[in-house]
Each structure stands twice: as structure tokens, then as C-alpha cells.
Amino acid sequence: MLFAAMMSVQACKAQAQTQTLSAATIKIDGSSTVFPITEAMSESFREKNPQVKFTIGIAGTGGGFKKFCKGETDISDASRPILKKEMVECAKNGIYYLELPVAFDAVTVVIHPKNKFLSKITVDELKKIWEPAAQGQIVTWNQVNPAWPKTPIKLYGPGVESGTFDYFTEAINGKAKLSRTDFTTSEDDNVIVQAVSRDVNAMGYLGYAYYSENSKQLKAAAIVAKNAKLAVLPSVKSVLDASYQPLARPLFIYVNVKADQRPEVAAFVDYYLNHAETVAKQVKYIPLSMKDYRHTMVNYKIKKTGTAFGGEAEVGVTIEELLKREPKN
């Protein structure tokens, strides 16, 4: 009852606040994976607050944090948690932040729909393809699995500023950014979609929403985790029941505490958290549980600054656990 009353009061305050917002611009940059959620959220917010403008970039999670930690943006979209070097940079520049999980994603390994031999792939086979030692050495499919044809592997993936790149390499190769480099990269997931959809020998990886929106042009490979017997396809169910491992991950927005003092930013973040479940579903992402959204809202209202991760990505951690941790700045 107390929580419901608090949320009701906050909703009334937010409604009154949005009615008096002056013309202003909210600057956002970062993850191309989180971009569809933030873009849809900004469009919905502007229907009621047309005087508020947005600039939303897709520099990648790393590129977004570079701007954020210099104070150039108000909000940073992130598909991985802030890293130690970014924490140091933010601290040096006096940037304090709120880390707010907004949805789940399933990093999806995609291939051409006419690829007839690859319906599932093990984590070890993915590592054999993507680890640094594979560079210039693993160039045909049969070198990964003798049952596969002797045809060239064409690889596509996110750039080094991408949180998807960081998370995938952490989950598959054991360390973020540890990867072969002889593949075609782009910070724009749509470029990867187009490349893989045109090349029968291609493989790439990207956010689940981009696969879901283009499932007629792409095929998802089911993943066999270490010490697992079953191959699991990415889906809302497999993410929520934690069977899609190790490639299920949380998505975040980071909010500059100083920027959050501006009424338009506070109103937008409040709106974002109150509508995250609905909008995440609309853009084909996986929402958090209502319990986790409520906890996130409480953390936002009490201005719980810092990160629950301490500067390193963690594979397989739950949102409930993260929200209970004492944050580090």
C-alpha cells in the first residue's frame, strides 16, 4: 500500500511537471541495441510534451559513455554495464550517474535462411570461430565442425565501441573485447542484418529485436551452453526462464545526476520507467518483471547513484540481485 501510494504521488507530480515543461533538448547517445526502446519512448513522450526535443545517437555503448563521462549527454543507452575506465573518467569530470535497467535482450547468432547445415551451435564452436587464435586460421565451416561443408565463413558483427561486442566476447571468449578482428563491423545493427541476409555463407550476432524484426531475412542459431544437452533458441520465454545462456543480458540507461535536476529530464526518465514494460514489448524486447521495475523506480526516486557491477561485466547475473547491491561510484 505504501509503495502504491508513493507511486501515485510521484505520478501526479510527474503529470503536473510535464504540463509546465519549457522548450528544451534532451541529449542521448550510446547503444544501438537500446536505441529502439529509447527512440520509441521519446516519440511517445513527445506526443504529450511536443516542446521537448531529443537528439539520440547510436555511437555504441562505449562511444556513448565517452560522451556521457565528458558531460556531453544527459542519458547514455548501454547494452553492458559501465567499465572501470569509464567510471574513472566520469569521476574525474565530476559526473555522477544513476544506473537503471530497462529491459532484457538475447544476443542472437544469425545466419542466412538458406543455410541448411547450421541449426544449432555450441559455445565451444562459437569460441573456435570468434577467438583471436581463429584469425586467418578458421576460414571455412568444416574447420569448426567436420560435418559442415568446406565453404568460406563470412563474419559480421558490432564494432569495438558496441556493448554487444563486449558482452558477446565476455560470454563466448571469456574476456570482453577478446576477439578475432578479421570480420566486417558496424555500430548499426541494420547493416549487419543486410549483410547476413545477402550472404549464404555468413554469420553475425546482434540484439534480439533486430533479429525479430527481420526474421524472414535471417535465421537464428540455437545455442548449446557449456555442460548443457539441449539447444535453445532466443525467445522471450528462454530469456525469462534463464535457459538461453550465456547470451541473455540486461539493458540499461544511465542518467547524469546533474541533468536529472532539469524538469524535462526528470519527467522523461520517470515516463521511461513507468512505460518500459509496454514499450519494450512493442519494439520486440523482453521486459523485466514488475517487481524489478518497481525496485528500479524506487532506486531512481531515492537517487541511488553508481553501478552495481563495480566496473566489470558479469554473465548470468539477475536483475533482482543487481538492484539489491550497494552501488560503486
PyMOL commands that set and color helices and strands:
alter all, ss='L'
color gray80, all
select helices_A, chain A and resi 2-19+35-48+60-68+84-92+123-130+132-134+141-143+163-173+189-197+208-213+236-240+259-261+263-282+290-301+319-324
alter helices_A, ss='H'
color red, helices_A
select strands_A, chain A and resi 24-30+52-56+75-78+97-106+108-111+120-122+154-157+184-185+202-206+219-220+222-224+248-256
alter strands_A, ss='S'
color yellow, strands_A
deselect
rebuild
show_as cartoon
